[in-house]
Amino acid sequence: MPSYRHRLARVEDLPVIVDIYNSTIASREVTADTEPVTAASRAAWFADHTPERRPLWVIHDATDTADDPQVIGWLSYSNFYGRPAYSGTAELSIYIAEAWRGKGIGRYCLEQAMAFAPNVQVHTLLGFIFGHNAASLALFRKYGFDTWAHFPKVANLDGIERDLIILGKRVA
């Protein structure tokens, strides 16, 4: 079974983070963005991810022994709703490079995120997932996330209305 490791993202990782994100847009299964984003447009988003509250991690293959191993995915904790009373709740986002999908990185990310959440004062994790993204829904459910909200037909992707499912789990 493959093994992975992660580290905090650095600003120089932003271009590859954006490339991985952009690689998911065409599928219309993962993100509500319909056009590629740029590193410049994601600079404020990147800055919002602080190690002590809302970390952003990049994922590497543990067997990659290069001084600067290839980034093959990323995970972020993001604020939910932006009000202080919700500070113990975070949305998880997991994005994986196309060549690495289906190789256990999502499992690795969820396991690490759930274990680490108390270290950043997070007791509740959420996943915002399109209703037609069966793989992501199955992954989160495998780790005990339950459907906490179902927003029918709230997204329009190329003329097709899509549902948004919010899965949640109390982790601390």
MODELLER restraints for C-alpha pairs under 7 A, 6 or more apart:
rsr = mdl.restraints
at = mdl.atoms
rsr.add(forms.Gaussian(group=physical.xy_distance, feature=features.Distance(at['CA:3:A'], at['CA:61:A']), mean=6.40, stdev=0.5))
rsr.add(forms.Gaussian(group=physical.xy_distance, feature=features.Distance(at['CA:3:A'], at['CA:62:A']), mean=5.50, stdev=0.5))
rsr.add(forms.Gaussian(group=physical.xy_distance, feature=features.Distance(at['CA:4:A'], at['CA:59:A']), mean=6.78, stdev=0.5))
rsr.add(forms.Gaussian(group=physical.xy_distance, feature=features.Distance(at['CA:4:A'], at['CA:60:A']), mean=5.67, stdev=0.5))
rsr.add(forms.Gaussian(group=physical.xy_distance, feature=features.Distance(at['CA:4:A'], at['CA:61:A']), mean=4.67, stdev=0.5))
rsr.add(forms.Gaussian(group=physical.xy_distance, feature=features.Distance(at['CA:4:A'], at['CA:62:A']), mean=4.56, stdev=0.5))
rsr.add(forms.Gaussian(group=physical.xy_distance, feature=features.Distance(at['CA:5:A'], at['CA:59:A']), mean=5.80, stdev=0.5))
rsr.add(forms.Gaussian(group=physical.xy_distance, feature=features.Distance(at['CA:5:A'], at['CA:60:A']), mean=5.42, stdev=0.5))
rsr.add(forms.Gaussian(group=physical.xy_distance, feature=features.Distance(at['CA:5:A'], at['CA:61:A']), mean=6.46, stdev=0.5))
rsr.add(forms.Gaussian(group=physical.xy_distance, feature=features.Distance(at['CA:5:A'], at['CA:62:A']), mean=5.53, stdev=0.5))
rsr.add(forms.Gaussian(group=physical.xy_distance, feature=features.Distance(at['CA:6:A'], at['CA:57:A']), mean=6.04, stdev=0.5))
rsr.add(forms.Gaussian(group=physical.xy_distance, feature=features.Distance(at['CA:6:A'], at['CA:58:A']), mean=5.48, stdev=0.5))
rsr.add(forms.Gaussian(group=physical.xy_distance, feature=features.Distance(at['CA:6:A'], at['CA:59:A']), mean=4.44, stdev=0.5))
rsr.add(forms.Gaussian(group=physical.xy_distance, feature=features.Distance(at['CA:6:A'], at['CA:60:A']), mean=5.99, stdev=0.5))
rsr.add(forms.Gaussian(group=physical.xy_distance, feature=features.Distance(at['CA:7:A'], at['CA:57:A']), mean=5.38, stdev=0.5))
rsr.add(forms.Gaussian(group=physical.xy_distance, feature=features.Distance(at['CA:7:A'], at['CA:58:A']), mean=5.74, stdev=0.5))
rsr.add(forms.Gaussian(group=physical.xy_distance, feature=features.Distance(at['CA:7:A'], at['CA:59:A']), mean=6.92, stdev=0.5))
rsr.add(forms.Gaussian(group=physical.xy_distance, feature=features.Distance(at['CA:8:A'], at['CA:55:A']), mean=6.88, stdev=0.5))
rsr.add(forms.Gaussian(group=physical.xy_distance, feature=features.Distance(at['CA:8:A'], at['CA:56:A']), mean=5.88, stdev=0.5))
rsr.add(forms.Gaussian(group=physical.xy_distance, feature=features.Distance(at['CA:8:A'], at['CA:57:A']), mean=4.51, stdev=0.5))
rsr.add(forms.Gaussian(group=physical.xy_distance, feature=features.Distance(at['CA:8:A'], at['CA:58:A']), mean=6.32, stdev=0.5))
rsr.add(forms.Gaussian(group=physical.xy_distance, feature=features.Distance(at['CA:9:A'], at['CA:56:A']), mean=5.69, stdev=0.5))
rsr.add(forms.Gaussian(group=physical.xy_distance, feature=features.Distance(at['CA:9:A'], at['CA:57:A']), mean=5.07, stdev=0.5))
rsr.add(forms.Gaussian(group=physical.xy_distance, feature=features.Distance(at['CA:9:A'], at['CA:58:A']), mean=5.47, stdev=0.5))
rsr.add(forms.Gaussian(group=physical.xy_distance, feature=features.Distance(at['CA:14:A'], at['CA:39:A']), mean=6.12, stdev=0.5))
rsr.add(forms.Gaussian(group=physical.xy_distance, feature=features.Distance(at['CA:15:A'], at['CA:39:A']), mean=5.56, stdev=0.5))
rsr.add(forms.Gaussian(group=physical.xy_distance, feature=features.Distance(at['CA:17:A'], at['CA:74:A']), mean=6.86, stdev=0.5))
rsr.add(forms.Gaussian(group=physical.xy_distance, feature=features.Distance(at['CA:18:A'], at['CA:37:A']), mean=6.98, stdev=0.5))
rsr.add(forms.Gaussian(group=physical.xy_distance, feature=features.Distance(at['CA:18:A'], at['CA:38:A']), mean=6.65, stdev=0.5))
rsr.add(forms.Gaussian(group=physical.xy_distance, feature=features.Distance(at['CA:18:A'], at['CA:39:A']), mean=6.05, stdev=0.5))
rsr.add(forms.Gaussian(group=physical.xy_distance, feature=features.Distance(at['CA:20:A'], at['CA:73:A']), mean=6.98, stdev=0.5))
rsr.add(forms.Gaussian(group=physical.xy_distance, feature=features.Distance(at['CA:20:A'], at['CA:95:A']), mean=6.65, stdev=0.5))
rsr.add(forms.Gaussian(group=physical.xy_distance, feature=features.Distance(at['CA:20:A'], at['CA:96:A']), mean=6.40, stdev=0.5))
rsr.add(forms.Gaussian(group=physical.xy_distance, feature=features.Distance(at['CA:20:A'], at['CA:97:A']), mean=5.20, stdev=0.5))
rsr.add(forms.Gaussian(group=physical.xy_distance, feature=features.Distance(at['CA:21:A'], at['CA:95:A']), mean=6.27, stdev=0.5))
rsr.add(forms.Gaussian(group=physical.xy_distance, feature=features.Distance(at['CA:22:A'], at['CA:36:A']), mean=5.29, stdev=0.5))
rsr.add(forms.Gaussian(group=physical.xy_distance, feature=features.Distance(at['CA:22:A'], at['CA:37:A']), mean=6.67, stdev=0.5))
rsr.add(forms.Gaussian(group=physical.xy_distance, feature=features.Distance(at['CA:24:A'], at['CA:30:A']), mean=6.23, stdev=0.5))
rsr.add(forms.Gaussian(group=physical.xy_distance, feature=features.Distance(at['CA:25:A'], at['CA:31:A']), mean=6.16, stdev=0.5))
rsr.add(forms.Gaussian(group=physical.xy_distance, feature=features.Distance(at['CA:25:A'], at['CA:33:A']), mean=6.47, stdev=0.5))
rsr.add(forms.Gaussian(group=physical.xy_distance, feature=features.Distance(at['CA:25:A'], at['CA:34:A']), mean=6.04, stdev=0.5))
rsr.add(forms.Gaussian(group=physical.xy_distance, feature=features.Distance(at['CA:25:A'], at['CA:35:A']), mean=6.97, stdev=0.5))
rsr.add(forms.Gaussian(group=physical.xy_distance, feature=features.Distance(at['CA:28:A'], at['CA:157:A']), mean=6.66, stdev=0.5))
rsr.add(forms.Gaussian(group=physical.xy_distance, feature=features.Distance(at['CA:29:A'], at['CA:130:A']), mean=6.43, stdev=0.5))
rsr.add(forms.Gaussian(group=physical.xy_distance, feature=features.Distance(at['CA:29:A'], at['CA:132:A']), mean=6.69, stdev=0.5))
rsr.add(forms.Gaussian(group=physical.xy_distance, feature=features.Distance(at['CA:29:A'], at['CA:133:A']), mean=5.39, stdev=0.5))
rsr.add(forms.Gaussian(group=physical.xy_distance, feature=features.Distance(at['CA:30:A'], at['CA:130:A']), mean=6.75, stdev=0.5))
rsr.add(forms.Gaussian(group=physical.xy_distance, feature=features.Distance(at['CA:30:A'], at['CA:133:A']), mean=6.93, stdev=0.5))
rsr.add(forms.Gaussian(group=physical.xy_distance, feature=features.Distance(at['CA:49:A'], at['CA:55:A']), mean=5.20, stdev=0.5))
rsr.add(forms.Gaussian(group=physical.xy_distance, feature=features.Distance(at['CA:49:A'], at['CA:56:A']), mean=5.78, stdev=0.5))
rsr.add(forms.Gaussian(group=physical.xy_distance, feature=features.Distance(at['CA:52:A'], at['CA:120:A']), mean=5.81, stdev=0.5))
rsr.add(forms.Gaussian(group=physical.xy_distance, feature=features.Distance(at['CA:53:A'], at['CA:120:A']), mean=4.86, stdev=0.5))
rsr.add(forms.Gaussian(group=physical.xy_distance, feature=features.Distance(at['CA:54:A'], at['CA:77:A']), mean=4.93, stdev=0.5))
rsr.add(forms.Gaussian(group=physical.xy_distance, feature=features.Distance(at['CA:54:A'], at['CA:78:A']), mean=5.86, stdev=0.5))
rsr.add(forms.Gaussian(group=physical.xy_distance, feature=features.Distance(at['CA:55:A'], at['CA:76:A']), mean=6.00, stdev=0.5))
rsr.add(forms.Gaussian(group=physical.xy_distance, feature=features.Distance(at['CA:55:A'], at['CA:77:A']), mean=5.76, stdev=0.5))
rsr.add(forms.Gaussian(group=physical.xy_distance, feature=features.Distance(at['CA:56:A'], at['CA:75:A']), mean=5.81, stdev=0.5))
rsr.add(forms.Gaussian(group=physical.xy_distance, feature=features.Distance(at['CA:56:A'], at['CA:76:A']), mean=4.34, stdev=0.5))
rsr.add(forms.Gaussian(group=physical.xy_distance, feature=features.Distance(at['CA:56:A'], at['CA:77:A']), mean=6.48, stdev=0.5))
rsr.add(forms.Gaussian(group=physical.xy_distance, feature=features.Distance(at['CA:57:A'], at['CA:74:A']), mean=5.49, stdev=0.5))
rsr.add(forms.Gaussian(group=physical.xy_distance, feature=features.Distance(at['CA:57:A'], at['CA:75:A']), mean=5.23, stdev=0.5))
rsr.add(forms.Gaussian(group=physical.xy_distance, feature=features.Distance(at['CA:57:A'], at['CA:76:A']), mean=6.29, stdev=0.5))
rsr.add(forms.Gaussian(group=physical.xy_distance, feature=features.Distance(at['CA:58:A'], at['CA:71:A']), mean=6.13, stdev=0.5))
rsr.add(forms.Gaussian(group=physical.xy_distance, feature=features.Distance(at['CA:58:A'], at['CA:73:A']), mean=5.85, stdev=0.5))
rsr.add(forms.Gaussian(group=physical.xy_distance, feature=features.Distance(at['CA:58:A'], at['CA:74:A']), mean=4.27, stdev=0.5))
rsr.add(forms.Gaussian(group=physical.xy_distance, feature=features.Distance(at['CA:58:A'], at['CA:75:A']), mean=6.52, stdev=0.5))
rsr.add(forms.Gaussian(group=physical.xy_distance, feature=features.Distance(at['CA:59:A'], at['CA:71:A']), mean=5.67, stdev=0.5))
rsr.add(forms.Gaussian(group=physical.xy_distance, feature=features.Distance(at['CA:59:A'], at['CA:72:A']), mean=5.68, stdev=0.5))
rsr.add(forms.Gaussian(group=physical.xy_distance, feature=features.Distance(at['CA:59:A'], at['CA:73:A']), mean=4.96, stdev=0.5))
rsr.add(forms.Gaussian(group=physical.xy_distance, feature=features.Distance(at['CA:59:A'], at['CA:74:A']), mean=5.45, stdev=0.5))
rsr.add(forms.Gaussian(group=physical.xy_distance, feature=features.Distance(at['CA:60:A'], at['CA:69:A']), mean=6.38, stdev=0.5))
rsr.add(forms.Gaussian(group=physical.xy_distance, feature=features.Distance(at['CA:60:A'], at['CA:70:A']), mean=6.10, stdev=0.5))
rsr.add(forms.Gaussian(group=physical.xy_distance, feature=features.Distance(at['CA:60:A'], at['CA:71:A']), mean=5.24, stdev=0.5))
rsr.add(forms.Gaussian(group=physical.xy_distance, feature=features.Distance(at['CA:60:A'], at['CA:72:A']), mean=5.63, stdev=0.5))
rsr.add(forms.Gaussian(group=physical.xy_distance, feature=features.Distance(at['CA:72:A'], at['CA:96:A']), mean=6.08, stdev=0.5))
rsr.add(forms.Gaussian(group=physical.xy_distance, feature=features.Distance(at['CA:72:A'], at['CA:97:A']), mean=5.20, stdev=0.5))
rsr.add(forms.Gaussian(group=physical.xy_distance, feature=features.Distance(at['CA:72:A'], at['CA:100:A']), mean=6.63, stdev=0.5))
rsr.add(forms.Gaussian(group=physical.xy_distance, feature=features.Distance(at['CA:73:A'], at['CA:95:A']), mean=5.50, stdev=0.5))
rsr.add(forms.Gaussian(group=physical.xy_distance, feature=features.Distance(at['CA:73:A'], at['CA:96:A']), mean=4.07, stdev=0.5))
rsr.add(forms.Gaussian(group=physical.xy_distance, feature=features.Distance(at['CA:73:A'], at['CA:97:A']), mean=5.54, stdev=0.5))
rsr.add(forms.Gaussian(group=physical.xy_distance, feature=features.Distance(at['CA:74:A'], at['CA:94:A']), mean=5.86, stdev=0.5))
rsr.add(forms.Gaussian(group=physical.xy_distance, feature=features.Distance(at['CA:74:A'], at['CA:95:A']), mean=5.45, stdev=0.5))
rsr.add(forms.Gaussian(group=physical.xy_distance, feature=features.Distance(at['CA:74:A'], at['CA:96:A']), mean=6.49, stdev=0.5))
rsr.add(forms.Gaussian(group=physical.xy_distance, feature=features.Distance(at['CA:75:A'], at['CA:92:A']), mean=6.95, stdev=0.5))
rsr.add(forms.Gaussian(group=physical.xy_distance, feature=features.Distance(at['CA:75:A'], at['CA:93:A']), mean=5.49, stdev=0.5))
rsr.add(forms.Gaussian(group=physical.xy_distance, feature=features.Distance(at['CA:75:A'], at['CA:94:A']), mean=4.54, stdev=0.5))
rsr.add(forms.Gaussian(group=physical.xy_distance, feature=features.Distance(at['CA:75:A'], at['CA:95:A']), mean=6.55, stdev=0.5))
rsr.add(forms.Gaussian(group=physical.xy_distance, feature=features.Distance(at['CA:75:A'], at['CA:109:A']), mean=6.70, stdev=0.5))
rsr.add(forms.Gaussian(group=physical.xy_distance, feature=features.Distance(at['CA:76:A'], at['CA:92:A']), mean=5.66, stdev=0.5))
rsr.add(forms.Gaussian(group=physical.xy_distance, feature=features.Distance(at['CA:76:A'], at['CA:93:A']), mean=5.22, stdev=0.5))
rsr.add(forms.Gaussian(group=physical.xy_distance, feature=features.Distance(at['CA:76:A'], at['CA:94:A']), mean=6.76, stdev=0.5))
rsr.add(forms.Gaussian(group=physical.xy_distance, feature=features.Distance(at['CA:77:A'], at['CA:90:A']), mean=5.67, stdev=0.5))
rsr.add(forms.Gaussian(group=physical.xy_distance, feature=features.Distance(at['CA:77:A'], at['CA:91:A']), mean=5.58, stdev=0.5))
rsr.add(forms.Gaussian(group=physical.xy_distance, feature=features.Distance(at['CA:77:A'], at['CA:92:A']), mean=4.87, stdev=0.5))
rsr.add(forms.Gaussian(group=physical.xy_distance, feature=features.Distance(at['CA:77:A'], at['CA:93:A']), mean=6.72, stdev=0.5))
rsr.add(forms.Gaussian(group=physical.xy_distance, feature=features.Distance(at['CA:78:A'], at['CA:90:A']), mean=5.34, stdev=0.5))
rsr.add(forms.Gaussian(group=physical.xy_distance, feature=features.Distance(at['CA:78:A'], at['CA:91:A']), mean=5.03, stdev=0.5))
rsr.add(forms.Gaussian(group=physical.xy_distance, feature=features.Distance(at['CA:78:A'], at['CA:92:A']), mean=6.47, stdev=0.5))
rsr.add(forms.Gaussian(group=physical.xy_distance, feature=features.Distance(at['CA:79:A'], at['CA:90:A']), mean=5.17, stdev=0.5))
rsr.add(forms.Gaussian(group=physical.xy_distance, feature=features.Distance(at['CA:79:A'], at['CA:91:A']), mean=6.31, stdev=0.5))
rsr.add(forms.Gaussian(group=physical.xy_distance, feature=features.Distance(at['CA:80:A'], at['CA:86:A']), mean=6.47, stdev=0.5))
rsr.add(forms.Gaussian(group=physical.xy_distance, feature=features.Distance(at['CA:80:A'], at['CA:89:A']), mean=6.12, stdev=0.5))
rsr.add(forms.Gaussian(group=physical.xy_distance, feature=features.Distance(at['CA:80:A'], at['CA:90:A']), mean=5.42, stdev=0.5))
rsr.add(forms.Gaussian(group=physical.xy_distance, feature=features.Distance(at['CA:80:A'], at['CA:91:A']), mean=6.03, stdev=0.5))
rsr.add(forms.Gaussian(group=physical.xy_distance, feature=features.Distance(at['CA:88:A'], at['CA:121:A']), mean=5.86, stdev=0.5))
rsr.add(forms.Gaussian(group=physical.xy_distance, feature=features.Distance(at['CA:88:A'], at['CA:122:A']), mean=4.26, stdev=0.5))
rsr.add(forms.Gaussian(group=physical.xy_distance, feature=features.Distance(at['CA:88:A'], at['CA:123:A']), mean=5.42, stdev=0.5))
rsr.add(forms.Gaussian(group=physical.xy_distance, feature=features.Distance(at['CA:88:A'], at['CA:124:A']), mean=6.35, stdev=0.5))
rsr.add(forms.Gaussian(group=physical.xy_distance, feature=features.Distance(at['CA:89:A'], at['CA:122:A']), mean=5.56, stdev=0.5))
rsr.add(forms.Gaussian(group=physical.xy_distance, feature=features.Distance(at['CA:89:A'], at['CA:123:A']), mean=6.18, stdev=0.5))
rsr.add(forms.Gaussian(group=physical.xy_distance, feature=features.Distance(at['CA:89:A'], at['CA:124:A']), mean=4.65, stdev=0.5))
rsr.add(forms.Gaussian(group=physical.xy_distance, feature=features.Distance(at['CA:89:A'], at['CA:125:A']), mean=5.83, stdev=0.5))
rsr.add(forms.Gaussian(group=physical.xy_distance, feature=features.Distance(at['CA:90:A'], at['CA:122:A']), mean=6.64, stdev=0.5))
rsr.add(forms.Gaussian(group=physical.xy_distance, feature=features.Distance(at['CA:90:A'], at['CA:124:A']), mean=6.47, stdev=0.5))
rsr.add(forms.Gaussian(group=physical.xy_distance, feature=features.Distance(at['CA:90:A'], at['CA:125:A']), mean=5.17, stdev=0.5))
rsr.add(forms.Gaussian(group=physical.xy_distance, feature=features.Distance(at['CA:90:A'], at['CA:126:A']), mean=6.15, stdev=0.5))
rsr.add(forms.Gaussian(group=physical.xy_distance, feature=features.Distance(at['CA:91:A'], at['CA:125:A']), mean=5.80, stdev=0.5))
rsr.add(forms.Gaussian(group=physical.xy_distance, feature=features.Distance(at['CA:91:A'], at['CA:126:A']), mean=4.57, stdev=0.5))
rsr.add(forms.Gaussian(group=physical.xy_distance, feature=features.Distance(at['CA:91:A'], at['CA:127:A']), mean=5.74, stdev=0.5))
rsr.add(forms.Gaussian(group=physical.xy_distance, feature=features.Distance(at['CA:92:A'], at['CA:125:A']), mean=6.65, stdev=0.5))
rsr.add(forms.Gaussian(group=physical.xy_distance, feature=features.Distance(at['CA:92:A'], at['CA:126:A']), mean=5.99, stdev=0.5))
rsr.add(forms.Gaussian(group=physical.xy_distance, feature=features.Distance(at['CA:92:A'], at['CA:127:A']), mean=5.56, stdev=0.5))
rsr.add(forms.Gaussian(group=physical.xy_distance, feature=features.Distance(at['CA:94:A'], at['CA:106:A']), mean=6.88, stdev=0.5))
rsr.add(forms.Gaussian(group=physical.xy_distance, feature=features.Distance(at['CA:114:A'], at['CA:171:A']), mean=6.27, stdev=0.5))
rsr.add(forms.Gaussian(group=physical.xy_distance, feature=features.Distance(at['CA:117:A'], at['CA:123:A']), mean=6.59, stdev=0.5))
rsr.add(forms.Gaussian(group=physical.xy_distance, feature=features.Distance(at['CA:118:A'], at['CA:172:A']), mean=6.41, stdev=0.5))
rsr.add(forms.Gaussian(group=physical.xy_distance, feature=features.Distance(at['CA:123:A'], at['CA:170:A']), mean=5.78, stdev=0.5))
rsr.add(forms.Gaussian(group=physical.xy_distance, feature=features.Distance(at['CA:123:A'], at['CA:171:A']), mean=5.20, stdev=0.5))
rsr.add(forms.Gaussian(group=physical.xy_distance, feature=features.Distance(at['CA:123:A'], at['CA:172:A']), mean=4.57, stdev=0.5))
rsr.add(forms.Gaussian(group=physical.xy_distance, feature=features.Distance(at['CA:124:A'], at['CA:169:A']), mean=5.69, stdev=0.5))
rsr.add(forms.Gaussian(group=physical.xy_distance, feature=features.Distance(at['CA:124:A'], at['CA:170:A']), mean=4.39, stdev=0.5))
rsr.add(forms.Gaussian(group=physical.xy_distance, feature=features.Distance(at['CA:124:A'], at['CA:171:A']), mean=5.67, stdev=0.5))
rsr.add(forms.Gaussian(group=physical.xy_distance, feature=features.Distance(at['CA:125:A'], at['CA:168:A']), mean=5.65, stdev=0.5))
rsr.add(forms.Gaussian(group=physical.xy_distance, feature=features.Distance(at['CA:125:A'], at['CA:169:A']), mean=5.41, stdev=0.5))
rsr.add(forms.Gaussian(group=physical.xy_distance, feature=features.Distance(at['CA:125:A'], at['CA:170:A']), mean=6.45, stdev=0.5))
rsr.add(forms.Gaussian(group=physical.xy_distance, feature=features.Distance(at['CA:126:A'], at['CA:166:A']), mean=6.59, stdev=0.5))
rsr.add(forms.Gaussian(group=physical.xy_distance, feature=features.Distance(at['CA:126:A'], at['CA:167:A']), mean=5.53, stdev=0.5))
rsr.add(forms.Gaussian(group=physical.xy_distance, feature=features.Distance(at['CA:126:A'], at['CA:168:A']), mean=4.39, stdev=0.5))
rsr.add(forms.Gaussian(group=physical.xy_distance, feature=features.Distance(at['CA:126:A'], at['CA:169:A']), mean=6.60, stdev=0.5))
rsr.add(forms.Gaussian(group=physical.xy_distance, feature=features.Distance(at['CA:127:A'], at['CA:166:A']), mean=5.60, stdev=0.5))
rsr.add(forms.Gaussian(group=physical.xy_distance, feature=features.Distance(at['CA:127:A'], at['CA:167:A']), mean=5.07, stdev=0.5))
rsr.add(forms.Gaussian(group=physical.xy_distance, feature=features.Distance(at['CA:127:A'], at['CA:168:A']), mean=6.40, stdev=0.5))
rsr.add(forms.Gaussian(group=physical.xy_distance, feature=features.Distance(at['CA:128:A'], at['CA:164:A']), mean=6.75, stdev=0.5))
rsr.add(forms.Gaussian(group=physical.xy_distance, feature=features.Distance(at['CA:128:A'], at['CA:165:A']), mean=5.92, stdev=0.5))
rsr.add(forms.Gaussian(group=physical.xy_distance, feature=features.Distance(at['CA:128:A'], at['CA:166:A']), mean=4.65, stdev=0.5))
rsr.add(forms.Gaussian(group=physical.xy_distance, feature=features.Distance(at['CA:128:A'], at['CA:167:A']), mean=6.56, stdev=0.5))
rsr.add(forms.Gaussian(group=physical.xy_distance, feature=features.Distance(at['CA:129:A'], at['CA:137:A']), mean=6.77, stdev=0.5))
rsr.add(forms.Gaussian(group=physical.xy_distance, feature=features.Distance(at['CA:129:A'], at['CA:164:A']), mean=5.78, stdev=0.5))
rsr.add(forms.Gaussian(group=physical.xy_distance, feature=features.Distance(at['CA:129:A'], at['CA:165:A']), mean=5.23, stdev=0.5))
rsr.add(forms.Gaussian(group=physical.xy_distance, feature=features.Distance(at['CA:129:A'], at['CA:166:A']), mean=6.25, stdev=0.5))
rsr.add(forms.Gaussian(group=physical.xy_distance, feature=features.Distance(at['CA:130:A'], at['CA:162:A']), mean=6.87, stdev=0.5))
rsr.add(forms.Gaussian(group=physical.xy_distance, feature=features.Distance(at['CA:130:A'], at['CA:163:A']), mean=5.72, stdev=0.5))
rsr.add(forms.Gaussian(group=physical.xy_distance, feature=features.Distance(at['CA:130:A'], at['CA:164:A']), mean=4.53, stdev=0.5))
rsr.add(forms.Gaussian(group=physical.xy_distance, feature=features.Distance(at['CA:130:A'], at['CA:165:A']), mean=5.84, stdev=0.5))
rsr.add(forms.Gaussian(group=physical.xy_distance, feature=features.Distance(at['CA:131:A'], at['CA:162:A']), mean=6.84, stdev=0.5))
rsr.add(forms.Gaussian(group=physical.xy_distance, feature=features.Distance(at['CA:131:A'], at['CA:163:A']), mean=4.97, stdev=0.5))
rsr.add(forms.Gaussian(group=physical.xy_distance, feature=features.Distance(at['CA:131:A'], at['CA:164:A']), mean=5.49, stdev=0.5))
rsr.add(forms.Gaussian(group=physical.xy_distance, feature=features.Distance(at['CA:131:A'], at['CA:165:A']), mean=5.70, stdev=0.5))
rsr.add(forms.Gaussian(group=physical.xy_distance, feature=features.Distance(at['CA:144:A'], at['CA:169:A']), mean=6.79, stdev=0.5))
rsr.add(forms.Gaussian(group=physical.xy_distance, feature=features.Distance(at['CA:145:A'], at['CA:167:A']), mean=5.58, stdev=0.5))
rsr.add(forms.Gaussian(group=physical.xy_distance, feature=features.Distance(at['CA:145:A'], at['CA:168:A']), mean=5.09, stdev=0.5))
rsr.add(forms.Gaussian(group=physical.xy_distance, feature=features.Distance(at['CA:145:A'], at['CA:169:A']), mean=4.87, stdev=0.5))
rsr.add(forms.Gaussian(group=physical.xy_distance, feature=features.Distance(at['CA:146:A'], at['CA:167:A']), mean=5.15, stdev=0.5))
rsr.add(forms.Gaussian(group=physical.xy_distance, feature=features.Distance(at['CA:146:A'], at['CA:168:A']), mean=5.51, stdev=0.5))
rsr.add(forms.Gaussian(group=physical.xy_distance, feature=features.Distance(at['CA:146:A'], at['CA:169:A']), mean=6.59, stdev=0.5))
rsr.add(forms.Gaussian(group=physical.xy_distance, feature=features.Distance(at['CA:147:A'], at['CA:165:A']), mean=6.80, stdev=0.5))
rsr.add(forms.Gaussian(group=physical.xy_distance, feature=features.Distance(at['CA:147:A'], at['CA:166:A']), mean=5.94, stdev=0.5))
rsr.add(forms.Gaussian(group=physical.xy_distance, feature=features.Distance(at['CA:147:A'], at['CA:167:A']), mean=4.45, stdev=0.5))
rsr.add(forms.Gaussian(group=physical.xy_distance, feature=features.Distance(at['CA:147:A'], at['CA:168:A']), mean=6.47, stdev=0.5))
rsr.add(forms.Gaussian(group=physical.xy_distance, feature=features.Distance(at['CA:148:A'], at['CA:166:A']), mean=5.65, stdev=0.5))
rsr.add(forms.Gaussian(group=physical.xy_distance, feature=features.Distance(at['CA:148:A'], at['CA:167:A']), mean=5.40, stdev=0.5))
rsr.add(forms.Gaussian(group=physical.xy_distance, feature=features.Distance(at['CA:148:A'], at['CA:168:A']), mean=5.95, stdev=0.5))
rsr.add(forms.Gaussian(group=physical.xy_distance, feature=features.Distance(at['CA:149:A'], at['CA:165:A']), mean=5.80, stdev=0.5))
rsr.add(forms.Gaussian(group=physical.xy_distance, feature=features.Distance(at['CA:149:A'], at['CA:166:A']), mean=4.99, stdev=0.5))
rsr.add(forms.Gaussian(group=physical.xy_distance, feature=features.Distance(at['CA:150:A'], at['CA:164:A']), mean=5.99, stdev=0.5))
rsr.add(forms.Gaussian(group=physical.xy_distance, feature=features.Distance(at['CA:150:A'], at['CA:165:A']), mean=4.67, stdev=0.5))
rsr.add(forms.Gaussian(group=physical.xy_distance, feature=features.Distance(at['CA:150:A'], at['CA:166:A']), mean=6.41, stdev=0.5))
rsr.add(forms.Gaussian(group=physical.xy_distance, feature=features.Distance(at['CA:151:A'], at['CA:163:A']), mean=5.56, stdev=0.5))
rsr.add(forms.Gaussian(group=physical.xy_distance, feature=features.Distance(at['CA:151:A'], at['CA:164:A']), mean=5.07, stdev=0.5))
rsr.add(forms.Gaussian(group=physical.xy_distance, feature=features.Distance(at['CA:151:A'], at['CA:165:A']), mean=6.28, stdev=0.5))
rsr.add(forms.Gaussian(group=physical.xy_distance, feature=features.Distance(at['CA:152:A'], at['CA:162:A']), mean=6.83, stdev=0.5))
rsr.add(forms.Gaussian(group=physical.xy_distance, feature=features.Distance(at['CA:152:A'], at['CA:163:A']), mean=4.35, stdev=0.5))
rsr.add(forms.Gaussian(group=physical.xy_distance, feature=features.Distance(at['CA:152:A'], at['CA:164:A']), mean=6.48, stdev=0.5))
rsr.add(forms.Gaussian(group=physical.xy_distance, feature=features.Distance(at['CA:153:A'], at['CA:161:A']), mean=4.80, stdev=0.5))
rsr.add(forms.Gaussian(group=physical.xy_distance, feature=features.Distance(at['CA:153:A'], at['CA:162:A']), mean=4.54, stdev=0.5))
rsr.add(forms.Gaussian(group=physical.xy_distance, feature=features.Distance(at['CA:153:A'], at['CA:163:A']), mean=4.55, stdev=0.5))
rsr.add(forms.Gaussian(group=physical.xy_distance, feature=features.Distance(at['CA:154:A'], at['CA:161:A']), mean=6.75, stdev=0.5))
rsr.add(forms.Gaussian(group=physical.xy_distance, feature=features.Distance(at['CA:154:A'], at['CA:162:A']), mean=6.17, stdev=0.5))
rsr.add(forms.Gaussian(group=physical.xy_distance, feature=features.Distance(at['CA:154:A'], at['CA:163:A']), mean=5.83, stdev=0.5))
rsr.add(forms.Gaussian(group=physical.xy_distance, feature=features.Distance(at['CA:154:A'], at['CA:164:A']), mean=6.74, stdev=0.5))
rsr.add(forms.Gaussian(group=physical.xy_distance, feature=features.Distance(at['CA:155:A'], at['CA:161:A']), mean=5.53, stdev=0.5))
rsr.add(forms.Gaussian(group=physical.xy_distance, feature=features.Distance(at['CA:155:A'], at['CA:162:A']), mean=5.01, stdev=0.5))
rsr.add(forms.Gaussian(group=physical.xy_distance, feature=features.Distance(at['CA:155:A'], at['CA:163:A']), mean=6.53, stdev=0.5))
rsr.add(forms.Gaussian(group=physical.xy_distance, feature=features.Distance(at['CA:156:A'], at['CA:162:A']), mean=6.07, stdev=0.5))
